[in-house]
Every structure is written in structure tokens, then in C-alpha cells.
Amino acid sequence: PEEAFRKSIFSPRSTSGQSVWRARPGKSPTARLRWMSLLTDLEGFQMCELMAVSSDEKINVNAWLKKFFARGAEMPNGWGLARICGNSVSLEKEPRRADRSTYLHERMTSDIVESRVIAHIRLATKGNDTYDNSHPFVLQDLTGRQWTFAHNGTIFHGDFDRRFCSIQKGKTDSERIFLYILSRINEETETRGRELNQEERFSLLDDITHFITPGNKMNFLLCDGELMYVHRNSEEGLFRCRKNGAQVFSTVPLDGDNWKLVPQNTLLAYEGSCKVFTGTPHENTYIQTEEDLKSLFLDYSAL
């Protein structure tokens, strides 16, 4: 089966007719073979990892961030941290391994005290190692509200994001998803002629989630400065744990406490540590297929 998979994803590239790698600059054949072995492990493969805190008041989040960013060896293509205080977002990110970042190491020696943060470590499947391809992403809507987005997944089906290829700063489908979400928010704002309230924003995002999830892996974190939106539609991949007046979310549990999987196929919104909105459940569970694996590998090998 592995040899058949190899043959199915290699493309003849040499004059001799031999199938060879479409090499990614700076990556050894050994590294690419290891990456392919990860792809064939359907149950264990994670495209990226997410982490967030939504707290009732500002708290020190260093301990959780250190545990999360220590996992950077498995997600070597970038790290990012968004600190959210109302409508102000401070964004720090680099296109390099979190555990090898001198800047991040120094950053973690200073106290990070916030009520809302979103963090991300990246395993690239689309888009090279650049600042603009690193998560989280921050955009402003028509009313001036700042939105922060991080994604674990890939868009395999649907063309709703393609019109944003010409305006995005990077090359990831995650950024295009975010641009699509903001375009829908702006359209609804224009239709109503005013800023959307919390209930209206959640209802719209619930509709958007139902629309974009069929056939696509959409584990994501989204914050509008007031609410933290959380969604998971894969069998693995996003846990929550209540700690000292805060909800902590992570792709992988960060310690031995009582972590629980975020409910699948349902958009949730938290204000501080309290869940304030629950969306309508959908049936769009993402199940990775052989065709998706081929697509992922070909995208990766073309980087």
C-alpha cells in the first residue's frame, strides 16, 4: 500500500522518465519522506495546532503558552501569538520553529497578562514559510472591529475563497477563508446599515460555518474582541479545559488536567470563561480521504 501511494503522488519530472520529488527548497529527502509518513498516519496527522485562552479577567498565560510552543518541533513552519484587549490586537509571529526562535524564547521571559489570546504553530501544506503565511491573521471590518483568526485544516472543496487570491497577502487557504468570513460580515453590516450585535454576529458566523464545512477541515478559533468563537469538525483536534476563571483551548491537552474535546460540528462562542452561544449542529464531519492526502502531498512538494 505504501509503494502504491508513493507511485500515485510522484510525478515524472526527469528526462529519464524516473519519478522524482518536486523538491521544497531547503528540505532534505529524509525530511520529505518523514512528512509523507505523517500524511499516511490518518489518525495522528495534524496540519497545525491551535491554542487560545478566554478569561473573565486578565491573567498570566505564560505557563500555557510555553507548553504549547514547546511542541514547535512537530510544527516547524511558523508560530504566532495574538494578544487581544477589546478592539486592540497585538500580533507577534515568525516563519520559523517556535522552539528554536530566539525572539519567542526571550518573549516568554516577560509576563504575558491578558484575558484573550490566540496562538498557533504551523505545519505548512499550502504557502511557503513567510510572515504573511503564518497564523494568526488579523483583519478589520467596515465598522472598525478587529477580528483575529487561526485555522487547523485545509479547504478541499468549494470555490468560495478563490476570489480572494488576488488580494490576500500570503498564499494560504486559511487567509482566504478569513477574507471570505469578513466579506460576509461586511455584507451583512451594509444590509442592516449598522454594526451587528453579538447575537447577530454569532448567527451569521453559524450560517457561514455550515456553508464552508462540507468536505473541508475547519477546526478554528476566531475572536471579535468580545467573543471567542470555537469550532471543530474533525474527529481529533481541539480540547478545552476550565482553569481558574478561564477557558483554555488546545489541539492537544497541555497537561494532566480534565481536558474535554470541544463538541464536534457545532459553533460555540465564549465571553470570558462562559459559553454564551451554541450554534445549530451540522453533519459536516471532515473525514480524510486518499484523494485529500494526495492533494496535500502535491501541494507540499510544490512549495
Salt bridges, closest charged atoms under 4 A:
GLU2 OE2 - ARG6 NH2 3.14
GLU49 OE1 - ARG71 NE 2.74
GLU74 OE1 - ARG34 NH2 3.25
GLU92 OE1 - ARG83 NE 3.36
GLU92 OE2 - ARG107 NE 2.82
ASP99 OD2 - ARG97 NH2 2.56
GLU114 OE2 - ARG83 NH1 3.15
ASP129 OD1 - ARG24 NH2 2.44
ASP161 OD2 - ARG176 NE 3.00
GLU188 OE2 - ARG192 NE 2.87
GLU195 OE2 - ARG145 NH2 2.69
GLU200 OE2 - ARG192 NH1 3.15
GLU200 OE2 - ARG194 NH2 2.62
ASP206 OD1 - HIS210 NE2 3.74
ASP224 OD2 - ARG201 NE 2.82
GLU226 OE2 - ARG145 NH2 3.35
GLU226 OE1 - ARG201 NH2 3.07
GLU236 OE2 - LYS217 NZ 2.95
ASP255 OD2 - LYS243 NZ 2.64
ASP257 OD2 - LYS243 NZ 2.52
GLU290 OE2 - LYS294 NZ 3.63
GLU291 OE2 - LYS294 NZ 3.43
ASP299 OD2 - LYS126 NZ 2.44
